[in-house]
Amino acid sequence: MILITGCTGFVGSTLVPMLKAKGHIVTGLVRTPNKRRGKPYPDIPMMSGSIMDPTSLERTMKGVDTVIHLVGILLEEGTQSFEAVHHQGTRNVLEAAEKAGVKRYLHMSSLGTREHAASQYHQSKWDAECAVRDSKLDWTILRPSVIFGRHDNFVNQFINMAKFSPALPLLGDGSTQMQPIWVEDVARCFIAALDKPESVGKVYELGGPDRLTFKEILQTILQASGKRRLLIPTPFTVLEAEAWVMERVLPTPPLTQDQLIMAQEDNICDIQEMCETFEVAPRTFRDGLNDYNM
Ligand SMILES: NC(=O)c1ccc[n+]([C@@H]2O[C@H](COP(=O)([O-])OP(=O)(O)OC[C@H]3O[C@@H](n4cnc5c(N)ncnc54)[C@H](OP(=O)(O)O)[C@@H]3O)[C@@H](O)[C@H]2O)c1
């Protein structure tokens, strides 16, 4: 039995039906099982609980032999800080898994995660990875670049902006590079890792076939939606001031200072090892856009 934490999220809701289609028995843990963020999928047994609560984790691990730990946040809200969710939450999951005799553990990290990372998001993901490396489980860490798919936030926010606005803001001059990977390709890598003993104890960077600047990403989205919009370079100093204000007045700000730190770092990788190990030929960004409701 495979336990997926964060199974109702954007990635989880793609991974669950793909695992089930392969014949795996899947169970899930989230705080609010009825709140689905990603695409709808047939019900699976789901526990309601937080990874910050060791008691709910202990209950959830009964009969589980594999854990796929997806939970992560991009925005800190209340007690859900990066440190609490990414680092302490991962430590709780690892501890409960070890106690319950779980063997295999797949960990969702993020490209750009490294020691002394500039953003709190990446630094807390690094602290989580260190806890995973110290565990006794048969672990594999996967670090995707930005993930896209019909139900994502990333592409959809620009599709929606372009519906109403004659112009879209570029982050800085729009030259930061990313390597968007299709959500089903990410799910394929996780599923393939389950049958690859050689992936135990290893970290994989995941990306799509295209290295695109932020400006090229917006241009590709506009081209796919048949719209012409102005792309306006916006200095990071201006965006930082806007994010500072939004973080103080909005409950869910569309942009944070931490995200702006990441937006100034290229987020690209060599995908040869991913393609060879997991036998994936990742989908291009342009082709993936055909799935969206433009
Ligand atoms: N999306 C990307 O572009 C991207 C790129 C690289 C890496 N990642 C990583 O991929 C993972 C999944 O991302 P996603 O986009 O699928 O996120 P998401 O859509 O926001 O989903 C997050 C999931 O985690 C659950 N969750 C949140 N806090 C929890 C808690 N304390 N205890 C238990 N469950 C909790 C949520 O359900 P409830 O709110 O009901 O608890 C939800 O099911 C994250 O670790 C993220 O950092 C994402």
The ligand as an SDF file (V2000), in Angstrom:
LIG
                    3D

 48 52  0  0  0  0  0  0  0  0999 V2000
    3.7350   23.0380   -8.5830 N   0  0  0  0  0  0  0  0  0  0  0  0
    4.9990   23.2180   -8.9480 C   0  0  0  0  0  0  0  0  0  0  0  0
    5.3070   23.9130   -9.9510 O   0  0  0  0  0  0  0  0  0  0  0  0
    6.1000   22.5620   -8.1540 C   0  0  0  0  0  0  0  0  0  0  0  0
    7.4140   22.6190   -8.6350 C   0  0  0  0  0  0  0  0  0  0  0  0
    8.4320   21.9840   -7.8980 C   0  0  0  0  0  0  0  0  0  0  0  0
    8.1130   21.3150   -6.7290 C   0  0  0  0  0  0  0  0  0  0  0  0
    6.8240   21.2990   -6.2770 N   0  0  0  0  0  0  0  0  0  0  0  0
    6.5190   20.5880   -5.0400 C   0  0  0  0  0  0  0  0  0  0  0  0
    5.5390   19.5970   -5.3320 O   0  0  0  0  0  0  0  0  0  0  0  0
    4.7270   19.3460   -4.1750 C   0  0  0  0  0  0  0  0  0  0  0  0
    3.2650   19.3630   -4.5590 C   0  0  0  0  0  0  0  0  0  0  0  0
    2.9720   20.6200   -5.1430 O   0  0  0  0  0  0  0  0  0  0  0  0
    1.4800   20.9550   -5.6320 P   0  0  0  0  0  0  0  0  0  0  0  0
    1.6350   22.0420   -6.6510 O   0  0  0  0  0  0  0  0  0  0  0  0
    0.7580   19.6990   -5.9550 O   0  0  0  0  0  0  0  0  0  0  0  0
    0.8840   21.6070   -4.2840 O   0  0  0  0  0  0  0  0  0  0  0  0
   -0.6520   21.9090   -3.9150 P   0  0  0  0  0  0  0  0  0  0  0  0
   -1.5260   21.8180   -5.1140 O   0  0  0  0  0  0  0  0  0  0  0  0
   -0.6570   23.1710   -3.1460 O   0  0  0  0  0  0  0  0  0  0  0  0
   -1.0450   20.6990   -2.9640 O   0  0  0  0  0  0  0  0  0  0  0  0
   -0.5640   20.6070   -1.6490 C   0  0  0  0  0  0  0  0  0  0  0  0
   -1.2060   19.4040   -0.9780 C   0  0  0  0  0  0  0  0  0  0  0  0
   -0.6540   19.2800    0.3410 O   0  0  0  0  0  0  0  0  0  0  0  0
   -1.7460   19.1860    1.2900 C   0  0  0  0  0  0  0  0  0  0  0  0
   -1.2700   19.7910    2.5400 N   0  0  0  0  0  0  0  0  0  0  0  0
   -0.8690   21.0820    2.7500 C   0  0  0  0  0  0  0  0  0  0  0  0
   -0.4730   21.2270    4.0220 N   0  0  0  0  0  0  0  0  0  0  0  0
   -0.6300   20.0220    4.6440 C   0  0  0  0  0  0  0  0  0  0  0  0
   -0.4020   19.5450    5.9520 C   0  0  0  0  0  0  0  0  0  0  0  0
    0.0840   20.3400    6.9290 N   0  0  0  0  0  0  0  0  0  0  0  0
   -0.6470   18.2280    6.2330 N   0  0  0  0  0  0  0  0  0  0  0  0
   -1.1500   17.3990    5.2740 C   0  0  0  0  0  0  0  0  0  0  0  0
   -1.3930   17.7990    3.9950 N   0  0  0  0  0  0  0  0  0  0  0  0
   -1.1290   19.1030    3.7000 C   0  0  0  0  0  0  0  0  0  0  0  0
   -2.8970   19.9430    0.6160 C   0  0  0  0  0  0  0  0  0  0  0  0
   -4.1780   19.5400    1.0870 O   0  0  0  0  0  0  0  0  0  0  0  0
   -4.8400   20.2870    2.3770 P   0  0  0  0  0  0  0  0  0  0  0  0
   -4.6600   21.7670    2.1730 O   0  0  0  0  0  0  0  0  0  0  0  0
   -6.2750   19.8350    2.3730 O   0  0  0  0  0  0  0  0  0  0  0  0
   -4.0970   19.7850    3.5530 O   0  0  0  0  0  0  0  0  0  0  0  0
   -2.7140   19.4860   -0.8280 C   0  0  0  0  0  0  0  0  0  0  0  0
   -3.2560   18.1850   -1.0120 O   0  0  0  0  0  0  0  0  0  0  0  0
    5.1710   20.3930   -3.1400 C   0  0  0  0  0  0  0  0  0  0  0  0
    6.0860   19.8060   -2.2440 O   0  0  0  0  0  0  0  0  0  0  0  0
    5.8670   21.4510   -3.9730 C   0  0  0  0  0  0  0  0  0  0  0  0
    6.8400   22.1520   -3.2330 O   0  0  0  0  0  0  0  0  0  0  0  0
    5.8040   21.8920   -6.9680 C   0  0  0  0  0  0  0  0  0  0  0  0
  1  2  1  0
  2  3  2  0
  2  4  1  0
  4  5  1  0
  4 48  2  0
  5  6  2  0
  6  7  1  0
  7  8  2  0
  8  9  1  0
  8 48  1  0
  9 10  1  0
  9 46  1  0
 10 11  1  0
 11 12  1  0
 11 44  1  0
 12 13  1  0
 13 14  1  0
 14 15  2  0
 14 16  1  0
 14 17  1  0
 17 18  1  0
 18 19  2  0
 18 20  1  0
 18 21  1  0
 21 22  1  0
 22 23  1  0
 23 24  1  0
 23 42  1  0
 24 25  1  0
 25 26  1  0
 25 36  1  0
 26 27  1  0
 26 35  1  0
 27 28  2  0
 28 29  1  0
 29 30  1  0
 29 35  2  0
 30 31  1  0
 30 32  2  0
 32 33  1  0
 33 34  2  0
 34 35  1  0
 36 37  1  0
 36 42  1  0
 37 38  1  0
 38 39  2  0
 38 40  1  0
 38 41  1  0
 42 43  1  0
 44 45  1  0
 44 46  1  0
 46 47  1  0
M  CHG  2   8   1  16  -1
M  END
$$$$
